[in-house]
């Protein structure tokens, strides 16, 4: 029943975003990553290293709209560039704030995208 996916400020690699957030918080990512990977495996049943969003999307026929703010410091926009689909970058928006900075354009892009998928 899923006709399309709209991803606002996504990241491609779980391991990459975890390492980036650890570094931002001045935590030793190199030491923490094995423990985080183990916890993900034990409690979540997945590997943070196995499949990226771009690999998952590539193996699907569901259309994807990727929206990202260029000023996103939490999940930098480069982290979504490999995800296949239509990309909309708002140059002056921070993390998940494109809808607040440009509400009309944001809504228009989404409605145009949904309209082509129904």
Phi and psi restraints in degrees (range 20) as a CNS / XPLOR table:
assign (resid 1 and name C) (resid 2 and name N)
       (resid 2 and name CA) (resid 2 and name C) 1.0 -77.9 20.0 2
assign (resid 2 and name N) (resid 2 and name CA)
       (resid 2 and name C) (resid 3 and name N) 1.0 123.8 20.0 2
assign (resid 2 and name C) (resid 3 and name N)
       (resid 3 and name CA) (resid 3 and name C) 1.0 -101.3 20.0 2
assign (resid 3 and name N) (resid 3 and name CA)
       (resid 3 and name C) (resid 4 and name N) 1.0 -27.3 20.0 2
assign (resid 3 and name C) (resid 4 and name N)
       (resid 4 and name CA) (resid 4 and name C) 1.0 -163.1 20.0 2
assign (resid 4 and name N) (resid 4 and name CA)
       (resid 4 and name C) (resid 5 and name N) 1.0 166.8 20.0 2
assign (resid 4 and name C) (resid 5 and name N)
       (resid 5 and name CA) (resid 5 and name C) 1.0 -125.6 20.0 2
assign (resid 5 and name N) (resid 5 and name CA)
       (resid 5 and name C) (resid 6 and name N) 1.0 133.5 20.0 2
assign (resid 5 and name C) (resid 6 and name N)
       (resid 6 and name CA) (resid 6 and name C) 1.0 -116.1 20.0 2
assign (resid 6 and name N) (resid 6 and name CA)
       (resid 6 and name C) (resid 7 and name N) 1.0 116.6 20.0 2
assign (resid 6 and name C) (resid 7 and name N)
       (resid 7 and name CA) (resid 7 and name C) 1.0 -114.0 20.0 2
assign (resid 7 and name N) (resid 7 and name CA)
       (resid 7 and name C) (resid 8 and name N) 1.0 116.8 20.0 2
assign (resid 7 and name C) (resid 8 and name N)
       (resid 8 and name CA) (resid 8 and name C) 1.0 -102.9 20.0 2
assign (resid 8 and name N) (resid 8 and name CA)
       (resid 8 and name C) (resid 9 and name N) 1.0 117.4 20.0 2
assign (resid 8 and name C) (resid 9 and name N)
       (resid 9 and name CA) (resid 9 and name C) 1.0 60.7 20.0 2
assign (resid 9 and name N) (resid 9 and name CA)
       (resid 9 and name C) (resid 10 and name N) 1.0 47.1 20.0 2
assign (resid 9 and name C) (resid 10 and name N)
       (resid 10 and name CA) (resid 10 and name C) 1.0 -81.7 20.0 2
assign (resid 10 and name N) (resid 10 and name CA)
       (resid 10 and name C) (resid 11 and name N) 1.0 164.8 20.0 2
assign (resid 10 and name C) (resid 11 and name N)
       (resid 11 and name CA) (resid 11 and name C) 1.0 -117.9 20.0 2
assign (resid 11 and name N) (resid 11 and name CA)
       (resid 11 and name C) (resid 12 and name N) 1.0 154.9 20.0 2
assign (resid 11 and name C) (resid 12 and name N)
       (resid 12 and name CA) (resid 12 and name C) 1.0 -86.5 20.0 2
assign (resid 12 and name N) (resid 12 and name CA)
       (resid 12 and name C) (resid 13 and name N) 1.0 -44.2 20.0 2
assign (resid 12 and name C) (resid 13 and name N)
       (resid 13 and name CA) (resid 13 and name C) 1.0 -117.8 20.0 2
assign (resid 13 and name N) (resid 13 and name CA)
       (resid 13 and name C) (resid 14 and name N) 1.0 123.6 20.0 2
assign (resid 13 and name C) (resid 14 and name N)
       (resid 14 and name CA) (resid 14 and name C) 1.0 -60.5 20.0 2
assign (resid 14 and name N) (resid 14 and name CA)
       (resid 14 and name C) (resid 15 and name N) 1.0 -44.2 20.0 2
assign (resid 14 and name C) (resid 15 and name N)
       (resid 15 and name CA) (resid 15 and name C) 1.0 -61.8 20.0 2
assign (resid 15 and name N) (resid 15 and name CA)
       (resid 15 and name C) (resid 16 and name N) 1.0 -39.2 20.0 2
assign (resid 15 and name C) (resid 16 and name N)
       (resid 16 and name CA) (resid 16 and name C) 1.0 -66.7 20.0 2
assign (resid 16 and name N) (resid 16 and name CA)
       (resid 16 and name C) (resid 17 and name N) 1.0 -42.6 20.0 2
assign (resid 16 and name C) (resid 17 and name N)
       (resid 17 and name CA) (resid 17 and name C) 1.0 -72.0 20.0 2
assign (resid 17 and name N) (resid 17 and name CA)
       (resid 17 and name C) (resid 18 and name N) 1.0 -35.7 20.0 2
assign (resid 17 and name C) (resid 18 and name N)
       (resid 18 and name CA) (resid 18 and name C) 1.0 -63.1 20.0 2
assign (resid 18 and name N) (resid 18 and name CA)
       (resid 18 and name C) (resid 19 and name N) 1.0 -45.5 20.0 2
assign (resid 18 and name C) (resid 19 and name N)
       (resid 19 and name CA) (resid 19 and name C) 1.0 -63.8 20.0 2
assign (resid 19 and name N) (resid 19 and name CA)
       (resid 19 and name C) (resid 20 and name N) 1.0 -39.0 20.0 2
assign (resid 19 and name C) (resid 20 and name N)
       (resid 20 and name CA) (resid 20 and name C) 1.0 -66.1 20.0 2
assign (resid 20 and name N) (resid 20 and name CA)
       (resid 20 and name C) (resid 21 and name N) 1.0 -44.5 20.0 2
assign (resid 20 and name C) (resid 21 and name N)
       (resid 21 and name CA) (resid 21 and name C) 1.0 -65.7 20.0 2
assign (resid 21 and name N) (resid 21 and name CA)
       (resid 21 and name C) (resid 22 and name N) 1.0 -40.5 20.0 2
assign (resid 21 and name C) (resid 22 and name N)
       (resid 22 and name CA) (resid 22 and name C) 1.0 -60.7 20.0 2
assign (resid 22 and name N) (resid 22 and name CA)
       (resid 22 and name C) (resid 23 and name N) 1.0 -45.6 20.0 2
assign (resid 22 and name C) (resid 23 and name N)
       (resid 23 and name CA) (resid 23 and name C) 1.0 -61.9 20.0 2
assign (resid 23 and name N) (resid 23 and name CA)
       (resid 23 and name C) (resid 24 and name N) 1.0 -44.3 20.0 2
assign (resid 23 and name C) (resid 24 and name N)
       (resid 24 and name CA) (resid 24 and name C) 1.0 -59.2 20.0 2
assign (resid 24 and name N) (resid 24 and name CA)
       (resid 24 and name C) (resid 25 and name N) 1.0 -33.8 20.0 2
assign (resid 24 and name C) (resid 25 and name N)
       (resid 25 and name CA) (resid 25 and name C) 1.0 -91.0 20.0 2
assign (resid 25 and name N) (resid 25 and name CA)
       (resid 25 and name C) (resid 26 and name N) 1.0 8.1 20.0 2
assign (resid 25 and name C) (resid 26 and name N)
       (resid 26 and name CA) (resid 26 and name C) 1.0 58.8 20.0 2
assign (resid 26 and name N) (resid 26 and name CA)
       (resid 26 and name C) (resid 27 and name N) 1.0 39.0 20.0 2
assign (resid 26 and name C) (resid 27 and name N)
       (resid 27 and name CA) (resid 27 and name C) 1.0 -102.5 20.0 2
assign (resid 27 and name N) (resid 27 and name CA)
       (resid 27 and name C) (resid 28 and name N) 1.0 149.2 20.0 2
assign (resid 27 and name C) (resid 28 and name N)
       (resid 28 and name CA) (resid 28 and name C) 1.0 -76.5 20.0 2
assign (resid 28 and name N) (resid 28 and name CA)
       (resid 28 and name C) (resid 29 and name N) 1.0 88.8 20.0 2
assign (resid 28 and name C) (resid 29 and name N)
       (resid 29 and name CA) (resid 29 and name C) 1.0 -55.6 20.0 2
assign (resid 29 and name N) (resid 29 and name CA)
       (resid 29 and name C) (resid 30 and name N) 1.0 -40.8 20.0 2
assign (resid 29 and name C) (resid 30 and name N)
       (resid 30 and name CA) (resid 30 and name C) 1.0 -59.5 20.0 2
assign (resid 30 and name N) (resid 30 and name CA)
       (resid 30 and name C) (resid 31 and name N) 1.0 -36.2 20.0 2
assign (resid 30 and name C) (resid 31 and name N)
       (resid 31 and name CA) (resid 31 and name C) 1.0 -80.1 20.0 2
assign (resid 31 and name N) (resid 31 and name CA)
       (resid 31 and name C) (resid 32 and name N) 1.0 -38.5 20.0 2
assign (resid 31 and name C) (resid 32 and name N)
       (resid 32 and name CA) (resid 32 and name C) 1.0 -76.4 20.0 2
assign (resid 32 and name N) (resid 32 and name CA)
       (resid 32 and name C) (resid 33 and name N) 1.0 -31.7 20.0 2
assign (resid 32 and name C) (resid 33 and name N)
       (resid 33 and name CA) (resid 33 and name C) 1.0 -55.3 20.0 2
assign (resid 33 and name N) (resid 33 and name CA)
       (resid 33 and name C) (resid 34 and name N) 1.0 -43.3 20.0 2
assign (resid 33 and name C) (resid 34 and name N)
       (resid 34 and name CA) (resid 34 and name C) 1.0 -61.7 20.0 2
assign (resid 34 and name N) (resid 34 and name CA)
       (resid 34 and name C) (resid 35 and name N) 1.0 -36.4 20.0 2
assign (resid 34 and name C) (resid 35 and name N)
       (resid 35 and name CA) (resid 35 and name C) 1.0 -71.3 20.0 2
assign (resid 35 and name N) (resid 35 and name CA)
       (resid 35 and name C) (resid 36 and name N) 1.0 -39.8 20.0 2
assign (resid 35 and name C) (resid 36 and name N)
       (resid 36 and name CA) (resid 36 and name C) 1.0 -65.4 20.0 2
assign (resid 36 and name N) (resid 36 and name CA)
       (resid 36 and name C) (resid 37 and name N) 1.0 -42.7 20.0 2
assign (resid 36 and name C) (resid 37 and name N)
       (resid 37 and name CA) (resid 37 and name C) 1.0 -62.2 20.0 2
assign (resid 37 and name N) (resid 37 and name CA)
       (resid 37 and name C) (resid 38 and name N) 1.0 -40.7 20.0 2
assign (resid 37 and name C) (resid 38 and name N)
       (resid 38 and name CA) (resid 38 and name C) 1.0 -64.9 20.0 2
assign (resid 38 and name N) (resid 38 and name CA)
       (resid 38 and name C) (resid 39 and name N) 1.0 -44.8 20.0 2
assign (resid 38 and name C) (resid 39 and name N)
       (resid 39 and name CA) (resid 39 and name C) 1.0 -62.3 20.0 2
assign (resid 39 and name N) (resid 39 and name CA)
       (resid 39 and name C) (resid 40 and name N) 1.0 -40.4 20.0 2
assign (resid 39 and name C) (resid 40 and name N)
       (resid 40 and name CA) (resid 40 and name C) 1.0 -62.6 20.0 2
assign (resid 40 and name N) (resid 40 and name CA)
       (resid 40 and name C) (resid 41 and name N) 1.0 -40.1 20.0 2
assign (resid 40 and name C) (resid 41 and name N)
       (resid 41 and name CA) (resid 41 and name C) 1.0 -68.6 20.0 2
assign (resid 41 and name N) (resid 41 and name CA)
       (resid 41 and name C) (resid 42 and name N) 1.0 -46.7 20.0 2
assign (resid 41 and name C) (resid 42 and name N)
       (resid 42 and name CA) (resid 42 and name C) 1.0 -71.6 20.0 2
assign (resid 42 and name N) (resid 42 and name CA)
       (resid 42 and name C) (resid 43 and name N) 1.0 -46.1 20.0 2
assign (resid 42 and name C) (resid 43 and name N)
       (resid 43 and name CA) (resid 43 and name C) 1.0 -96.9 20.0 2
assign (resid 43 and name N) (resid 43 and name CA)
       (resid 43 and name C) (resid 44 and name N) 1.0 -24.4 20.0 2
assign (resid 43 and name C) (resid 44 and name N)
       (resid 44 and name CA) (resid 44 and name C) 1.0 -108.9 20.0 2
assign (resid 44 and name N) (resid 44 and name CA)
       (resid 44 and name C) (resid 45 and name N) 1.0 -16.8 20.0 2
assign (resid 44 and name C) (resid 45 and name N)
       (resid 45 and name CA) (resid 45 and name C) 1.0 73.1 20.0 2
assign (resid 45 and name N) (resid 45 and name CA)
       (resid 45 and name C) (resid 46 and name N) 1.0 24.9 20.0 2
assign (resid 45 and name C) (resid 46 and name N)
       (resid 46 and name CA) (resid 46 and name C) 1.0 -141.2 20.0 2
assign (resid 46 and name N) (resid 46 and name CA)
       (resid 46 and name C) (resid 47 and name N) 1.0 165.3 20.0 2
assign (resid 46 and name C) (resid 47 and name N)
       (resid 47 and name CA) (resid 47 and name C) 1.0 -106.1 20.0 2
assign (resid 47 and name N) (resid 47 and name CA)
       (resid 47 and name C) (resid 48 and name N) 1.0 134.0 20.0 2
assign (resid 47 and name C) (resid 48 and name N)
       (resid 48 and name CA) (resid 48 and name C) 1.0 -72.2 20.0 2
assign (resid 48 and name N) (resid 48 and name CA)
       (resid 48 and name C) (resid 49 and name N) 1.0 -9.5 20.0 2
assign (resid 48 and name C) (resid 49 and name N)
       (resid 49 and name CA) (resid 49 and name C) 1.0 -103.5 20.0 2
assign (resid 49 and name N) (resid 49 and name CA)
       (resid 49 and name C) (resid 50 and name N) 1.0 -15.1 20.0 2
assign (resid 49 and name C) (resid 50 and name N)
       (resid 50 and name CA) (resid 50 and name C) 1.0 -70.9 20.0 2
assign (resid 50 and name N) (resid 50 and name CA)
       (resid 50 and name C) (resid 51 and name N) 1.0 -69.8 20.0 2
assign (resid 50 and name C) (resid 51 and name N)
       (resid 51 and name CA) (resid 51 and name C) 1.0 -118.8 20.0 2
assign (resid 51 and name N) (resid 51 and name CA)
       (resid 51 and name C) (resid 52 and name N) 1.0 135.4 20.0 2
assign (resid 51 and name C) (resid 52 and name N)
       (resid 52 and name CA) (resid 52 and name C) 1.0 -95.5 20.0 2
assign (resid 52 and name N) (resid 52 and name CA)
       (resid 52 and name C) (resid 53 and name N) 1.0 165.4 20.0 2
assign (resid 52 and name C) (resid 53 and name N)
       (resid 53 and name CA) (resid 53 and name C) 1.0 -60.8 20.0 2
assign (resid 53 and name N) (resid 53 and name CA)
       (resid 53 and name C) (resid 54 and name N) 1.0 -40.7 20.0 2
assign (resid 53 and name C) (resid 54 and name N)
       (resid 54 and name CA) (resid 54 and name C) 1.0 -62.7 20.0 2
assign (resid 54 and name N) (resid 54 and name CA)
       (resid 54 and name C) (resid 55 and name N) 1.0 -37.3 20.0 2
assign (resid 54 and name C) (resid 55 and name N)
       (resid 55 and name CA) (resid 55 and name C) 1.0 -67.9 20.0 2
assign (resid 55 and name N) (resid 55 and name CA)
       (resid 55 and name C) (resid 56 and name N) 1.0 -41.5 20.0 2
assign (resid 55 and name C) (resid 56 and name N)
       (resid 56 and name CA) (resid 56 and name C) 1.0 -64.8 20.0 2
assign (resid 56 and name N) (resid 56 and name CA)
       (resid 56 and name C) (resid 57 and name N) 1.0 -45.0 20.0 2
assign (resid 56 and name C) (resid 57 and name N)
       (resid 57 and name CA) (resid 57 and name C) 1.0 -66.6 20.0 2
assign (resid 57 and name N) (resid 57 and name CA)
       (resid 57 and name C) (resid 58 and name N) 1.0 -37.4 20.0 2
assign (resid 57 and name C) (resid 58 and name N)
       (resid 58 and name CA) (resid 58 and name C) 1.0 -63.2 20.0 2
assign (resid 58 and name N) (resid 58 and name CA)
       (resid 58 and name C) (resid 59 and name N) 1.0 -28.0 20.0 2
assign (resid 58 and name C) (resid 59 and name N)
       (resid 59 and name CA) (resid 59 and name C) 1.0 -92.4 20.0 2
assign (resid 59 and name N) (resid 59 and name CA)
       (resid 59 and name C) (resid 60 and name N) 1.0 11.4 20.0 2
assign (resid 59 and name C) (resid 60 and name N)
       (resid 60 and name CA) (resid 60 and name C) 1.0 -121.8 20.0 2
assign (resid 60 and name N) (resid 60 and name CA)
       (resid 60 and name C) (resid 61 and name N) 1.0 155.6 20.0 2
assign (resid 60 and name C) (resid 61 and name N)
       (resid 61 and name CA) (resid 61 and name C) 1.0 -103.5 20.0 2
assign (resid 61 and name N) (resid 61 and name CA)
       (resid 61 and name C) (resid 62 and name N) 1.0 12.1 20.0 2
assign (resid 61 and name C) (resid 62 and name N)
       (resid 62 and name CA) (resid 62 and name C) 1.0 -81.4 20.0 2
assign (resid 62 and name N) (resid 62 and name CA)
       (resid 62 and name C) (resid 63 and name N) 1.0 125.5 20.0 2
assign (resid 62 and name C) (resid 63 and name N)
       (resid 63 and name CA) (resid 63 and name C) 1.0 -65.7 20.0 2
assign (resid 63 and name N) (resid 63 and name CA)
       (resid 63 and name C) (resid 64 and name N) 1.0 144.1 20.0 2
assign (resid 63 and name C) (resid 64 and name N)
       (resid 64 and name CA) (resid 64 and name C) 1.0 -126.0 20.0 2
assign (resid 64 and name N) (resid 64 and name CA)
       (resid 64 and name C) (resid 65 and name N) 1.0 134.7 20.0 2
assign (resid 64 and name C) (resid 65 and name N)
       (resid 65 and name CA) (resid 65 and name C) 1.0 -111.2 20.0 2
assign (resid 65 and name N) (resid 65 and name CA)
       (resid 65 and name C) (resid 66 and name N) 1.0 120.1 20.0 2
assign (resid 65 and name C) (resid 66 and name N)
       (resid 66 and name CA) (resid 66 and name C) 1.0 -106.0 20.0 2
assign (resid 66 and name N) (resid 66 and name CA)
       (resid 66 and name C) (resid 67 and name N) 1.0 122.6 20.0 2
assign (resid 66 and name C) (resid 67 and name N)
       (resid 67 and name CA) (resid 67 and name C) 1.0 -116.7 20.0 2
assign (resid 67 and name N) (resid 67 and name CA)
       (resid 67 and name C) (resid 68 and name N) 1.0 133.4 20.0 2
assign (resid 67 and name C) (resid 68 and name N)
       (resid 68 and name CA) (resid 68 and name C) 1.0 -148.2 20.0 2
assign (resid 68 and name N) (resid 68 and name CA)
       (resid 68 and name C) (resid 69 and name N) 1.0 145.7 20.0 2
assign (resid 68 and name C) (resid 69 and name N)
       (resid 69 and name CA) (resid 69 and name C) 1.0 -91.9 20.0 2
assign (resid 69 and name N) (resid 69 and name CA)
       (resid 69 and name C) (resid 70 and name N) 1.0 131.9 20.0 2
assign (resid 69 and name C) (resid 70 and name N)
       (resid 70 and name CA) (resid 70 and name C) 1.0 -64.0 20.0 2
assign (resid 70 and name N) (resid 70 and name CA)
       (resid 70 and name C) (resid 71 and name N) 1.0 -27.4 20.0 2
assign (resid 70 and name C) (resid 71 and name N)
       (resid 71 and name CA) (resid 71 and name C) 1.0 -92.2 20.0 2
assign (resid 71 and name N) (resid 71 and name CA)
       (resid 71 and name C) (resid 72 and name N) 1.0 13.6 20.0 2
assign (resid 71 and name C) (resid 72 and name N)
       (resid 72 and name CA) (resid 72 and name C) 1.0 -66.8 20.0 2
assign (resid 72 and name N) (resid 72 and name CA)
       (resid 72 and name C) (resid 73 and name N) 1.0 115.0 20.0 2
assign (resid 72 and name C) (resid 73 and name N)
       (resid 73 and name CA) (resid 73 and name C) 1.0 -94.5 20.0 2
assign (resid 73 and name N) (resid 73 and name CA)
       (resid 73 and name C) (resid 74 and name N) 1.0 -19.9 20.0 2
assign (resid 73 and name C) (resid 74 and name N)
       (resid 74 and name CA) (resid 74 and name C) 1.0 -79.6 20.0 2
assign (resid 74 and name N) (resid 74 and name CA)
       (resid 74 and name C) (resid 75 and name N) 1.0 -53.2 20.0 2
assign (resid 74 and name C) (resid 75 and name N)
       (resid 75 and name CA) (resid 75 and name C) 1.0 -121.3 20.0 2
assign (resid 75 and name N) (resid 75 and name CA)
       (resid 75 and name C) (resid 76 and name N) 1.0 92.1 20.0 2
assign (resid 75 and name C) (resid 76 and name N)
       (resid 76 and name CA) (resid 76 and name C) 1.0 -55.0 20.0 2
assign (resid 76 and name N) (resid 76 and name CA)
       (resid 76 and name C) (resid 77 and name N) 1.0 146.1 20.0 2
assign (resid 76 and name C) (resid 77 and name N)
       (resid 77 and name CA) (resid 77 and name C) 1.0 -60.3 20.0 2
assign (resid 77 and name N) (resid 77 and name CA)
       (resid 77 and name C) (resid 78 and name N) 1.0 -25.3 20.0 2
assign (resid 77 and name C) (resid 78 and name N)
       (resid 78 and name CA) (resid 78 and name C) 1.0 -64.1 20.0 2
assign (resid 78 and name N) (resid 78 and name CA)
       (resid 78 and name C) (resid 79 and name N) 1.0 -21.2 20.0 2
assign (resid 78 and name C) (resid 79 and name N)
       (resid 79 and name CA) (resid 79 and name C) 1.0 -73.5 20.0 2
assign (resid 79 and name N) (resid 79 and name CA)
       (resid 79 and name C) (resid 80 and name N) 1.0 -9.2 20.0 2
assign (resid 79 and name C) (resid 80 and name N)
       (resid 80 and name CA) (resid 80 and name C) 1.0 -111.4 20.0 2
assign (resid 80 and name N) (resid 80 and name CA)
       (resid 80 and name C) (resid 81 and name N) 1.0 -1.8 20.0 2
assign (resid 80 and name C) (resid 81 and name N)
       (resid 81 and name CA) (resid 81 and name C) 1.0 -65.5 20.0 2
assign (resid 81 and name N) (resid 81 and name CA)
       (resid 81 and name C) (resid 82 and name N) 1.0 -25.6 20.0 2
assign (resid 81 and name C) (resid 82 and name N)
       (resid 82 and name CA) (resid 82 and name C) 1.0 -86.8 20.0 2
assign (resid 82 and name N) (resid 82 and name CA)
       (resid 82 and name C) (resid 83 and name N) 1.0 -7.7 20.0 2
assign (resid 82 and name C) (resid 83 and name N)
       (resid 83 and name CA) (resid 83 and name C) 1.0 -75.3 20.0 2
assign (resid 83 and name N) (resid 83 and name CA)
       (resid 83 and name C) (resid 84 and name N) 1.0 120.7 20.0 2
assign (resid 83 and name C) (resid 84 and name N)
       (resid 84 and name CA) (resid 84 and name C) 1.0 -64.6 20.0 2
assign (resid 84 and name N) (resid 84 and name CA)
       (resid 84 and name C) (resid 85 and name N) 1.0 144.3 20.0 2
assign (resid 84 and name C) (resid 85 and name N)
       (resid 85 and name CA) (resid 85 and name C) 1.0 141.3 20.0 2
assign (resid 85 and name N) (resid 85 and name CA)
       (resid 85 and name C) (resid 86 and name N) 1.0 -171.7 20.0 2
assign (resid 85 and name C) (resid 86 and name N)
       (resid 86 and name CA) (resid 86 and name C) 1.0 -84.8 20.0 2
assign (resid 86 and name N) (resid 86 and name CA)
       (resid 86 and name C) (resid 87 and name N) 1.0 130.9 20.0 2
assign (resid 86 and name C) (resid 87 and name N)
       (resid 87 and name CA) (resid 87 and name C) 1.0 -112.1 20.0 2
assign (resid 87 and name N) (resid 87 and name CA)
       (resid 87 and name C) (resid 88 and name N) 1.0 132.0 20.0 2
assign (resid 87 and name C) (resid 88 and name N)
       (resid 88 and name CA) (resid 88 and name C) 1.0 -121.4 20.0 2
assign (resid 88 and name N) (resid 88 and name CA)
       (resid 88 and name C) (resid 89 and name N) 1.0 121.2 20.0 2
assign (resid 88 and name C) (resid 89 and name N)
       (resid 89 and name CA) (resid 89 and name C) 1.0 -113.8 20.0 2
assign (resid 89 and name N) (resid 89 and name CA)
       (resid 89 and name C) (resid 90 and name N) 1.0 125.4 20.0 2
assign (resid 89 and name C) (resid 90 and name N)
       (resid 90 and name CA) (resid 90 and name C) 1.0 -99.5 20.0 2
assign (resid 90 and name N) (resid 90 and name CA)
       (resid 90 and name C) (resid 91 and name N) 1.0 114.0 20.0 2
assign (resid 90 and name C) (resid 91 and name N)
       (resid 91 and name CA) (resid 91 and name C) 1.0 -63.9 20.0 2
assign (resid 91 and name N) (resid 91 and name CA)
       (resid 91 and name C) (resid 92 and name N) 1.0 -26.8 20.0 2
assign (resid 91 and name C) (resid 92 and name N)
       (resid 92 and name CA) (resid 92 and name C) 1.0 -113.9 20.0 2
assign (resid 92 and name N) (resid 92 and name CA)
       (resid 92 and name C) (resid 93 and name N) 1.0 24.4 20.0 2
assign (resid 92 and name C) (resid 93 and name N)
       (resid 93 and name CA) (resid 93 and name C) 1.0 -111.1 20.0 2
assign (resid 93 and name N) (resid 93 and name CA)
       (resid 93 and name C) (resid 94 and name N) 1.0 143.8 20.0 2
assign (resid 93 and name C) (resid 94 and name N)
       (resid 94 and name CA) (resid 94 and name C) 1.0 -92.3 20.0 2
assign (resid 94 and name N) (resid 94 and name CA)
       (resid 94 and name C) (resid 95 and name N) 1.0 -169.4 20.0 2
assign (resid 94 and name C) (resid 95 and name N)
       (resid 95 and name CA) (resid 95 and name C) 1.0 -57.3 20.0 2
assign (resid 95 and name N) (resid 95 and name CA)
       (resid 95 and name C) (resid 96 and name N) 1.0 118.2 20.0 2
assign (resid 95 and name C) (resid 96 and name N)
       (resid 96 and name CA) (resid 96 and name C) 1.0 55.6 20.0 2
assign (resid 96 and name N) (resid 96 and name CA)
       (resid 96 and name C) (resid 97 and name N) 1.0 28.3 20.0 2
assign (resid 96 and name C) (resid 97 and name N)
       (resid 97 and name CA) (resid 97 and name C) 1.0 -111.6 20.0 2
assign (resid 97 and name N) (resid 97 and name CA)
       (resid 97 and name C) (resid 98 and name N) 1.0 3.4 20.0 2
assign (resid 97 and name C) (resid 98 and name N)
       (resid 98 and name CA) (resid 98 and name C) 1.0 -56.9 20.0 2
assign (resid 98 and name N) (resid 98 and name CA)
       (resid 98 and name C) (resid 99 and name N) 1.0 -37.8 20.0 2
assign (resid 98 and name C) (resid 99 and name N)
       (resid 99 and name CA) (resid 99 and name C) 1.0 -69.1 20.0 2
assign (resid 99 and name N) (resid 99 and name CA)
       (resid 99 and name C) (resid 100 and name N) 1.0 -24.4 20.0 2
assign (resid 99 and name C) (resid 100 and name N)
       (resid 100 and name CA) (resid 100 and name C) 1.0 -88.2 20.0 2
assign (resid 100 and name N) (resid 100 and name CA)
       (resid 100 and name C) (resid 101 and name N) 1.0 -35.0 20.0 2
assign (resid 100 and name C) (resid 101 and name N)
       (resid 101 and name CA) (resid 101 and name C) 1.0 -77.2 20.0 2
assign (resid 101 and name N) (resid 101 and name CA)
       (resid 101 and name C) (resid 102 and name N) 1.0 -38.6 20.0 2
assign (resid 101 and name C) (resid 102 and name N)
       (resid 102 and name CA) (resid 102 and name C) 1.0 -133.0 20.0 2
assign (resid 102 and name N) (resid 102 and name CA)
       (resid 102 and name C) (resid 103 and name N) 1.0 65.8 20.0 2
assign (resid 102 and name C) (resid 103 and name N)
       (resid 103 and name CA) (resid 103 and name C) 1.0 -59.8 20.0 2
assign (resid 103 and name N) (resid 103 and name CA)
       (resid 103 and name C) (resid 104 and name N) 1.0 -41.7 20.0 2
assign (resid 103 and name C) (resid 104 and name N)
       (resid 104 and name CA) (resid 104 and name C) 1.0 -67.3 20.0 2
assign (resid 104 and name N) (resid 104 and name CA)
       (resid 104 and name C) (resid 105 and name N) 1.0 -46.5 20.0 2
assign (resid 104 and name C) (resid 105 and name N)
       (resid 105 and name CA) (resid 105 and name C) 1.0 -66.7 20.0 2
assign (resid 105 and name N) (resid 105 and name CA)
       (resid 105 and name C) (resid 106 and name N) 1.0 -39.5 20.0 2
assign (resid 105 and name C) (resid 106 and name N)
       (resid 106 and name CA) (resid 106 and name C) 1.0 -58.8 20.0 2
assign (resid 106 and name N) (resid 106 and name CA)
       (resid 106 and name C) (resid 107 and name N) 1.0 -52.3 20.0 2
assign (resid 106 and name C) (resid 107 and name N)
       (resid 107 and name CA) (resid 107 and name C) 1.0 -61.0 20.0 2
assign (resid 107 and name N) (resid 107 and name CA)
       (resid 107 and name C) (resid 108 and name N) 1.0 -42.2 20.0 2
assign (resid 107 and name C) (resid 108 and name N)
       (resid 108 and name CA) (resid 108 and name C) 1.0 -61.1 20.0 2
assign (resid 108 and name N) (resid 108 and name CA)
       (resid 108 and name C) (resid 109 and name N) 1.0 -45.3 20.0 2
assign (resid 108 and name C) (resid 109 and name N)
       (resid 109 and name CA) (resid 109 and name C) 1.0 -61.5 20.0 2
assign (resid 109 and name N) (resid 109 and name CA)
       (resid 109 and name C) (resid 110 and name N) 1.0 -43.0 20.0 2
assign (resid 109 and name C) (resid 110 and name N)
       (resid 110 and name CA) (resid 110 and name C) 1.0 -66.3 20.0 2
assign (resid 110 and name N) (resid 110 and name CA)
       (resid 110 and name C) (resid 111 and name N) 1.0 -46.5 20.0 2
assign (resid 110 and name C) (resid 111 and name N)
       (resid 111 and name CA) (resid 111 and name C) 1.0 -64.7 20.0 2
assign (resid 111 and name N) (resid 111 and name CA)
       (resid 111 and name C) (resid 112 and name N) 1.0 -38.6 20.0 2
assign (resid 111 and name C) (resid 112 and name N)
       (resid 112 and name CA) (resid 112 and name C) 1.0 -62.8 20.0 2
assign (resid 112 and name N) (resid 112 and name CA)
       (resid 112 and name C) (resid 113 and name N) 1.0 -42.6 20.0 2
assign (resid 112 and name C) (resid 113 and name N)
       (resid 113 and name CA) (resid 113 and name C) 1.0 -66.9 20.0 2
assign (resid 113 and name N) (resid 113 and name CA)
       (resid 113 and name C) (resid 114 and name N) 1.0 -46.7 20.0 2
assign (resid 113 and name C) (resid 114 and name N)
       (resid 114 and name CA) (resid 114 and name C) 1.0 -63.8 20.0 2
assign (resid 114 and name N) (resid 114 and name CA)
       (resid 114 and name C) (resid 115 and name N) 1.0 -40.3 20.0 2
assign (resid 114 and name C) (resid 115 and name N)
       (resid 115 and name CA) (resid 115 and name C) 1.0 -59.9 20.0 2
assign (resid 115 and name N) (resid 115 and name CA)
       (resid 115 and name C) (resid 116 and name N) 1.0 -32.6 20.0 2
assign (resid 115 and name C) (resid 116 and name N)
       (resid 116 and name CA) (resid 116 and name C) 1.0 -81.0 20.0 2
assign (resid 116 and name N) (resid 116 and name CA)
       (resid 116 and name C) (resid 117 and name N) 1.0 -10.9 20.0 2
assign (resid 116 and name C) (resid 117 and name N)
       (resid 117 and name CA) (resid 117 and name C) 1.0 -106.2 20.0 2
assign (resid 117 and name N) (resid 117 and name CA)
       (resid 117 and name C) (resid 118 and name N) 1.0 -6.3 20.0 2
